[in-house]
Amino acid sequence: MKKILLVDDHPILRQGIIKILQEIMEMPVLFEEASDGIQAIKMTETGEYDLVLLDISLPDQNGLSVLKQIHQRHPKLPVIILSSHSEEHYSVRTLRAGASGYVSKGCDAVVLKVAIEKVLSGKKYVSPAQADLLAEAICDNRDSASPHETLSDREYQIACLMTAGKTLTEIARELSLSVKTISTYRSRILEKLNLRTTAEIISYCIQNNLSM
């Protein structure tokens, strides 16, 4: 029997995913649940899992950060990212960070089933759309890539939080960082995007559909 850790902060969604997968999975699967990143990391330290299904939007930590911590501590433990965001903005970033697959929450349950089965067999799951994005990412060099592709995961996260209307103080509190550190990240974002103000960062993110 395969053992899967499902990480999502919405209990109803977790229950729905588990119920559907138990009905359509051909192999017997045991699910355990975590509601945030800290709990997920602790559970991967104490439990033996064959796969982690990880929501990219968690209340305490960004899913990319949790992914990297799990991958660093357990490099052989596969992680599939579940996200409500478009593949265009996150799939390549998460695959580069060590994910074994990226599945949209808006997809059909069969797609998630196929992704799980493929990853449990030791392979990576890449949809046709993701394959095209990966090919483009490989072909693009730093000069031809979009400016936001040069942002680090933390810079990307902070830019999106500013776009969501958060102040630097609120972002600092949410990420458990100092306001000075957030201000430094803001300066790096402005430099990399060739912008001058926070308003321009917000406008850029909206125009390019960047979101967490």
Phi and psi restraints in degrees (value plus and minus 20) as a CYANA .aco file:
   2 LYS   PHI    -105.6   -65.6
   2 LYS   PSI     124.5   164.5
   3 LYS   PHI    -136.3   -96.3
   3 LYS   PSI     101.4   141.4
   4 ILE   PHI    -139.7   -99.7
   4 ILE   PSI     114.7   154.7
   5 LEU   PHI    -120.2   -80.2
   5 LEU   PSI     100.1   140.1
   6 LEU   PHI    -121.7   -81.7
   6 LEU   PSI     101.1   141.1
   7 VAL   PHI    -134.9   -94.9
   7 VAL   PSI      91.8   131.8
   8 ASP   PHI    -180.1  -140.1
   8 ASP   PSI     123.4   163.4
   9 ASP   PHI    -106.9   -66.9
   9 ASP   PSI     -17.0    23.0
  10 HIS   PHI    -130.6   -90.6
  10 HIS   PSI      87.5   127.5
  11 PRO   PHI     -76.3   -36.3
  11 PRO   PSI     -61.7   -21.7
  12 ILE   PHI     -84.2   -44.2
  12 ILE   PSI     -60.9   -20.9
  13 LEU   PHI     -85.5   -45.5
  13 LEU   PSI     -62.1   -22.1
  14 ARG   PHI     -79.5   -39.5
  14 ARG   PSI     -67.1   -27.1
  15 GLN   PHI     -82.8   -42.8
  15 GLN   PSI     -58.7   -18.7
  16 GLY   PHI     -86.0   -46.0
  16 GLY   PSI     -64.2   -24.2
  17 ILE   PHI     -82.1   -42.1
  17 ILE   PSI     -65.4   -25.4
  18 ILE   PHI     -82.5   -42.5
  18 ILE   PSI     -64.7   -24.7
  19 LYS   PHI     -81.7   -41.7
  19 LYS   PSI     -65.8   -25.8
  20 ILE   PHI     -84.9   -44.9
  20 ILE   PSI     -66.2   -26.2
  21 LEU   PHI     -86.1   -46.1
  21 LEU   PSI     -57.4   -17.4
  22 GLN   PHI     -84.2   -44.2
  22 GLN   PSI     -46.8    -6.8
  23 GLU   PHI    -100.3   -60.3
  23 GLU   PSI     -51.9   -11.9
  24 ILE   PHI    -127.6   -87.6
  24 ILE   PSI     -37.3     2.7
  25 MET   PHI     -89.0   -49.0
  25 MET   PSI     115.9   155.9
  26 GLU   PHI    -102.7   -62.7
  26 GLU   PSI     -45.5    -5.5
  27 MET   PHI    -118.6   -78.6
  27 MET   PSI     130.0   170.0
  28 PRO   PHI     -88.6   -48.6
  28 PRO   PSI     112.4   152.4
  29 VAL   PHI    -153.1  -113.1
  29 VAL   PSI     115.1   155.1
  30 LEU   PHI    -127.5   -87.5
  30 LEU   PSI     107.5   147.5
  31 PHE   PHI    -126.5   -86.5
  31 PHE   PSI     120.4   160.4
  32 GLU   PHI    -144.5  -104.5
  32 GLU   PSI     136.0   176.0
  33 GLU   PHI    -143.5  -103.5
  33 GLU   PSI     126.4   166.4
  34 ALA   PHI    -154.8  -114.8
  34 ALA   PSI     124.2   164.2
  35 SER   PHI    -123.0   -83.0
  35 SER   PSI     -28.3    11.7
  36 ASP   PHI    -174.7  -134.7
  36 ASP   PSI     155.6   195.6
  37 GLY   PHI     -86.4   -46.4
  37 GLY   PSI     -61.9   -21.9
  38 ILE   PHI     -81.5   -41.5
  38 ILE   PSI     -65.9   -25.9
  39 GLN   PHI     -82.6   -42.6
  39 GLN   PSI     -60.8   -20.8
  40 ALA   PHI     -81.6   -41.6
  40 ALA   PSI     -65.5   -25.5
  41 ILE   PHI     -83.6   -43.6
  41 ILE   PSI     -61.9   -21.9
  42 LYS   PHI     -83.3   -43.3
  42 LYS   PSI     -61.2   -21.2
  43 MET   PHI     -88.3   -48.3
  43 MET   PSI     -54.2   -14.2
  44 THR   PHI     -91.4   -51.4
  44 THR   PSI     -40.6    -0.6
  45 GLU   PHI     -97.7   -57.7
  45 GLU   PSI     -53.4   -13.4
  46 THR   PHI    -122.8   -82.8
  46 THR   PSI     -39.1     0.9
  47 GLY   PHI    -136.6   -96.6
  47 GLY   PSI     136.8   176.8
  48 GLU   PHI    -123.4   -83.4
  48 GLU   PSI      95.5   135.5
  49 TYR   PHI    -139.3   -99.3
  49 TYR   PSI     132.0   172.0
  50 ASP   PHI    -112.8   -72.8
  50 ASP   PSI     -39.0     1.0
  51 LEU   PHI    -184.1  -144.1
  51 LEU   PSI     127.4   167.4
  52 VAL   PHI    -138.6   -98.6
  52 VAL   PSI     107.6   147.6
  53 LEU   PHI    -120.5   -80.5
  53 LEU   PSI      93.0   133.0
  54 LEU   PHI    -139.9   -99.9
  54 LEU   PSI     100.0   140.0
  55 ASP   PHI     -90.8   -50.8
  55 ASP   PSI     117.8   157.8
  56 ILE   PHI     -99.0   -59.0
  56 ILE   PSI     -39.0     1.0
  57 SER   PHI    -131.4   -91.4
  57 SER   PSI      82.5   122.5
  58 LEU   PHI    -139.4   -99.4
  58 LEU   PSI     135.6   175.6
  59 PRO   PHI     -91.8   -51.8
  59 PRO   PSI     -46.8    -6.8
  60 ASP   PHI    -124.9   -84.9
  60 ASP   PSI     -51.0   -11.0
  61 GLN   PHI    -162.7  -122.7
  61 GLN   PSI     132.2   172.2
  62 ASN   PHI     -88.3   -48.3
  62 ASN   PSI     118.4   158.4
  63 GLY   PHI     -77.6   -37.6
  63 GLY   PSI     -52.0   -12.0
  64 LEU   PHI     -84.2   -44.2
  64 LEU   PSI     -57.7   -17.7
  65 SER   PHI     -85.6   -45.6
  65 SER   PSI     -63.1   -23.1
  66 VAL   PHI     -83.9   -43.9
  66 VAL   PSI     -63.0   -23.0
  67 LEU   PHI     -76.1   -36.1
  67 LEU   PSI     -67.9   -27.9
  68 LYS   PHI     -84.6   -44.6
  68 LYS   PSI     -57.9   -17.9
  69 GLN   PHI     -86.9   -46.9
  69 GLN   PSI     -63.2   -23.2
  70 ILE   PHI     -84.4   -44.4
  70 ILE   PSI     -64.1   -24.1
  71 HIS   PHI     -84.1   -44.1
  71 HIS   PSI     -57.0   -17.0
  72 GLN   PHI     -88.8   -48.8
  72 GLN   PSI     -60.2   -20.2
  73 ARG   PHI    -103.5   -63.5
  73 ARG   PSI     -51.8   -11.8
  74 HIS   PHI    -155.1  -115.1
  74 HIS   PSI      53.0    93.0
  75 PRO   PHI     -80.3   -40.3
  75 PRO   PSI     -40.4    -0.4
  76 LYS   PHI    -113.5   -73.5
  76 LYS   PSI     -24.6    15.4
  77 LEU   PHI    -105.2   -65.2
  77 LEU   PSI      92.7   132.7
  78 PRO   PHI     -93.4   -53.4
  78 PRO   PSI     125.2   165.2
  79 VAL   PHI    -149.3  -109.3
  79 VAL   PSI     107.9   147.9
  80 ILE   PHI    -125.1   -85.1
  80 ILE   PSI     107.1   147.1
  81 ILE   PHI    -105.6   -65.6
  81 ILE   PSI     110.6   150.6
  82 LEU   PHI    -125.7   -85.7
  82 LEU   PSI     111.7   151.7
  83 SER   PHI    -169.3  -129.3
  83 SER   PSI     128.1   168.1
  84 SER   PHI    -113.0   -73.0
  84 SER   PSI     -19.4    20.6
  85 HIS   PHI    -113.1   -73.1
  85 HIS   PSI     139.9   179.9
  86 SER   PHI     -87.4   -47.4
  86 SER   PSI     129.9   169.9
  87 GLU   PHI     -80.9   -40.9
  87 GLU   PSI     -49.8    -9.8
  88 GLU   PHI     -77.9   -37.9
  88 GLU   PSI     -56.6   -16.6
  89 HIS   PHI    -120.4   -80.4
  89 HIS   PSI     -35.0     5.0
  90 TYR   PHI    -148.8  -108.8
  90 TYR   PSI     -45.2    -5.2
  91 SER   PHI     -81.7   -41.7
  91 SER   PSI     -67.3   -27.3
  92 VAL   PHI     -84.5   -44.5
  92 VAL   PSI     -62.1   -22.1
  93 ARG   PHI     -81.3   -41.3
  93 ARG   PSI     -62.6   -22.6
  94 THR   PHI     -93.6   -53.6
  94 THR   PSI     -56.5   -16.5
  95 LEU   PHI     -85.1   -45.1
  95 LEU   PSI     -58.0   -18.0
  96 ARG   PHI     -85.5   -45.5
  96 ARG   PSI     -50.5   -10.5
  97 ALA   PHI    -100.9   -60.9
  97 ALA   PSI     -24.2    15.8
  98 GLY   PHI      97.0   137.0
  98 GLY   PSI     -18.2    21.8
  99 ALA   PHI     -87.2   -47.2
  99 ALA   PSI     128.8   168.8
 100 SER   PHI    -113.7   -73.7
 100 SER   PSI     -26.1    13.9
 101 GLY   PHI    -195.9  -155.9
 101 GLY   PSI     140.2   180.2
 102 TYR   PHI    -157.7  -117.7
 102 TYR   PSI     100.6   140.6
 103 VAL   PHI    -148.1  -108.1
 103 VAL   PSI     110.1   150.1
 104 SER   PHI     -94.6   -54.6
 104 SER   PSI     120.2   160.2
 105 LYS   PHI     -87.1   -47.1
 105 LYS   PSI     -36.9     3.1
 106 GLY   PHI    -106.6   -66.6
 106 GLY   PSI     -19.0    21.0
 107 CYS   PHI     -99.8   -59.8
 107 CYS   PSI     148.1   188.1
 108 ASP   PHI     -90.0   -50.0
 108 ASP   PSI     128.1   168.1
 109 ALA   PHI     -78.5   -38.5
 109 ALA   PSI     -50.5   -10.5
 110 VAL   PHI     -83.6   -43.6
 110 VAL   PSI     -53.6   -13.6
 111 VAL   PHI     -83.7   -43.7
 111 VAL   PSI     -63.6   -23.6
 112 LEU   PHI     -84.7   -44.7
 112 LEU   PSI     -59.8   -19.8
 113 LYS   PHI     -79.2   -39.2
 113 LYS   PSI     -67.3   -27.3
 114 VAL   PHI     -82.0   -42.0
 114 VAL   PSI     -62.6   -22.6
 115 ALA   PHI     -82.3   -42.3
 115 ALA   PSI     -64.7   -24.7
 116 ILE   PHI     -82.4   -42.4
 116 ILE   PSI     -67.7   -27.7
 117 GLU   PHI     -82.3   -42.3
 117 GLU   PSI     -59.7   -19.7
 118 LYS   PHI     -87.6   -47.6
 118 LYS   PSI     -63.4   -23.4
 119 VAL   PHI     -88.7   -48.7
 119 VAL   PSI     -59.2   -19.2
 120 LEU   PHI     -85.3   -45.3
 120 LEU   PSI     -41.9    -1.9
 121 SER   PHI    -103.6   -63.6
 121 SER   PSI     -19.9    20.1
 122 GLY   PHI      78.6   118.6
 122 GLY   PSI     -14.0    26.0
 123 LYS   PHI    -127.5   -87.5
 123 LYS   PSI     156.9   196.9
 124 LYS   PHI    -124.3   -84.3
 124 LYS   PSI     128.0   168.0
 125 TYR   PHI    -121.3   -81.3
 125 TYR   PSI     102.2   142.2
 126 VAL   PHI    -154.1  -114.1
 126 VAL   PSI     100.1   140.1
 127 SER   PHI     -94.0   -54.0
 127 SER   PSI     144.0   184.0
 128 PRO   PHI     -76.3   -36.3
 128 PRO   PSI     -59.7   -19.7
 129 ALA   PHI     -85.3   -45.3
 129 ALA   PSI     -60.3   -20.3
 130 GLN   PHI     -87.4   -47.4
 130 GLN   PSI     -56.3   -16.3
 131 ALA   PHI     -81.2   -41.2
 131 ALA   PSI     -60.5   -20.5
 132 ASP   PHI     -84.6   -44.6
 132 ASP   PSI     -62.4   -22.4
 133 LEU   PHI     -84.6   -44.6
 133 LEU   PSI     -60.1   -20.1
 134 LEU   PHI     -84.0   -44.0
 134 LEU   PSI     -61.2   -21.2
 135 ALA   PHI     -83.0   -43.0
 135 ALA   PSI     -61.9   -21.9
 136 GLU   PHI     -84.8   -44.8
 136 GLU   PSI     -60.5   -20.5
 137 ALA   PHI     -83.8   -43.8
 137 ALA   PSI     -56.5   -16.5
 138 ILE   PHI     -90.0   -50.0
 138 ILE   PSI     -59.4   -19.4
 139 CYS   PHI     -94.7   -54.7
 139 CYS   PSI     -52.3   -12.3
 140 ASP   PHI     -89.6   -49.6
 140 ASP   PSI     119.0   159.0
 141 ASN   PHI    -122.8   -82.8
 141 ASN   PSI     158.1   198.1
 142 ARG   PHI     -82.3   -42.3
 142 ARG   PSI     -51.7   -11.7
 143 ASP   PHI     -94.2   -54.2
 143 ASP   PSI     -53.6   -13.6
 144 SER   PHI    -114.7   -74.7
 144 SER   PSI     -32.9     7.1
 145 ALA   PHI     -92.5   -52.5
 145 ALA   PSI     137.6   177.6
 146 SER   PHI     -83.2   -43.2
 146 SER   PSI     124.4   164.4
 147 PRO   PHI     -73.9   -33.9
 147 PRO   PSI     -58.4   -18.4
 148 HIS   PHI     -89.2   -49.2
 148 HIS   PSI     -34.8     5.2
 149 GLU   PHI     -90.2   -50.2
 149 GLU   PSI     -37.2     2.8
 150 THR   PHI    -104.6   -64.6
 150 THR   PSI     -30.2     9.8
 151 LEU   PHI     -91.4   -51.4
 151 LEU   PSI     121.5   161.5
 152 SER   PHI     -90.9   -50.9
 152 SER   PSI     147.8   187.8
 153 ASP   PHI     -78.9   -38.9
 153 ASP   PSI     -61.0   -21.0
 154 ARG   PHI     -87.3   -47.3
 154 ARG   PSI     -61.7   -21.7
 155 GLU   PHI     -84.1   -44.1
 155 GLU   PSI     -61.6   -21.6
 156 TYR   PHI     -80.2   -40.2
 156 TYR   PSI     -65.4   -25.4
 157 GLN   PHI     -80.5   -40.5
 157 GLN   PSI     -65.5   -25.5
 158 ILE   PHI     -87.6   -47.6
 158 ILE   PSI     -58.7   -18.7
 159 ALA   PHI     -80.5   -40.5
 159 ALA   PSI     -61.2   -21.2
 160 CYS   PHI     -88.3   -48.3
 160 CYS   PSI     -57.8   -17.8
 161 LEU   PHI     -86.4   -46.4
 161 LEU   PSI     -58.2   -18.2
 162 MET   PHI     -84.2   -44.2
 162 MET   PSI     -59.6   -19.6
 163 THR   PHI     -84.9   -44.9
 163 THR   PSI     -49.3    -9.3
 164 ALA   PHI     -98.5   -58.5
 164 ALA   PSI     -19.9    20.1
 165 GLY   PHI      76.7   116.7
 165 GLY   PSI     -12.0    28.0
 166 LYS   PHI     -99.3   -59.3
 166 LYS   PSI     119.6   159.6
 167 THR   PHI     -99.9   -59.9
 167 THR   PSI     146.9   186.9
 168 LEU   PHI     -80.7   -40.7
 168 LEU   PSI     -57.6   -17.6
 169 THR   PHI     -84.5   -44.5
 169 THR   PSI     -63.3   -23.3
 170 GLU   PHI     -86.0   -46.0
 170 GLU   PSI     -59.0   -19.0
 171 ILE   PHI     -85.8   -45.8
 171 ILE   PSI     -63.0   -23.0
 172 ALA   PHI     -79.4   -39.4
 172 ALA   PSI     -63.4   -23.4
 173 ARG   PHI     -85.1   -45.1
 173 ARG   PSI     -62.8   -22.8
 174 GLU   PHI     -86.1   -46.1
 174 GLU   PSI     -55.6   -15.6
 175 LEU   PHI    -117.9   -77.9
 175 LEU   PSI     -18.4    21.6
 176 SER   PHI      37.7    77.7
 176 SER   PSI      23.2    63.2
 177 LEU   PHI    -144.0  -104.0
 177 LEU   PSI     145.5   185.5
 178 SER   PHI     -98.4   -58.4
 178 SER   PSI     135.5   175.5
 179 VAL   PHI     -81.5   -41.5
 179 VAL   PSI     -55.8   -15.8
 180 LYS   PHI     -81.6   -41.6
 180 LYS   PSI     -60.7   -20.7
 181 THR   PHI     -85.3   -45.3
 181 THR   PSI     -63.4   -23.4
 182 ILE   PHI     -82.6   -42.6
 182 ILE   PSI     -59.0   -19.0
 183 SER   PHI     -83.4   -43.4
 183 SER   PSI     -57.3   -17.3
 184 THR   PHI     -85.0   -45.0
 184 THR   PSI     -62.8   -22.8
 185 TYR   PHI     -81.3   -41.3
 185 TYR   PSI     -61.1   -21.1
 186 ARG   PHI     -79.4   -39.4
 186 ARG   PSI     -62.0   -22.0
 187 SER   PHI     -83.1   -43.1
 187 SER   PSI     -59.9   -19.9
 188 ARG   PHI     -85.6   -45.6
 188 ARG   PSI     -60.0   -20.0
 189 ILE   PHI     -82.0   -42.0
 189 ILE   PSI     -66.4   -26.4
 190 LEU   PHI     -78.9   -38.9
 190 LEU   PSI     -62.1   -22.1
 191 GLU   PHI     -86.4   -46.4
 191 GLU   PSI     -65.5   -25.5
 192 LYS   PHI     -89.5   -49.5
 192 LYS   PSI     -53.2   -13.2
 193 LEU   PHI    -111.9   -71.9
 193 LEU   PSI     -21.4    18.6
 194 ASN   PHI      37.7    77.7
 194 ASN   PSI      27.9    67.9
 195 LEU   PHI    -139.0   -99.0
 195 LEU   PSI     153.2   193.2
 196 ARG   PHI    -140.2  -100.2
 196 ARG   PSI     -47.6    -7.6
 197 THR   PHI    -154.4  -114.4
 197 THR   PSI     145.1   185.1
 198 THR   PHI     -82.1   -42.1
 198 THR   PSI     -57.5   -17.5
 199 ALA   PHI     -79.6   -39.6
 199 ALA   PSI     -56.8   -16.8
 200 GLU   PHI     -91.3   -51.3
 200 GLU   PSI     -53.7   -13.7
 201 ILE   PHI     -82.3   -42.3
 201 ILE   PSI     -66.2   -26.2
 202 ILE   PHI     -81.6   -41.6
 202 ILE   PSI     -64.6   -24.6
 203 SER   PHI     -81.8   -41.8
 203 SER   PSI     -62.7   -22.7
 204 TYR   PHI     -81.6   -41.6
 204 TYR   PSI     -65.9   -25.9
 205 CYS   PHI     -83.6   -43.6
 205 CYS   PSI     -59.5   -19.5
 206 ILE   PHI     -86.4   -46.4
 206 ILE   PSI     -64.7   -24.7
 207 GLN   PHI     -83.8   -43.8
 207 GLN   PSI     -51.4   -11.4
 208 ASN   PHI    -120.9   -80.9
 208 ASN   PSI      -9.6    30.4
 209 ASN   PHI      35.4    75.4
 209 ASN   PSI      19.9    59.9
 210 LEU   PHI    -108.5   -68.5
 210 LEU   PSI     111.4   151.4
 211 SER   PHI    -178.3  -138.3
 211 SER   PSI     143.0   183.0
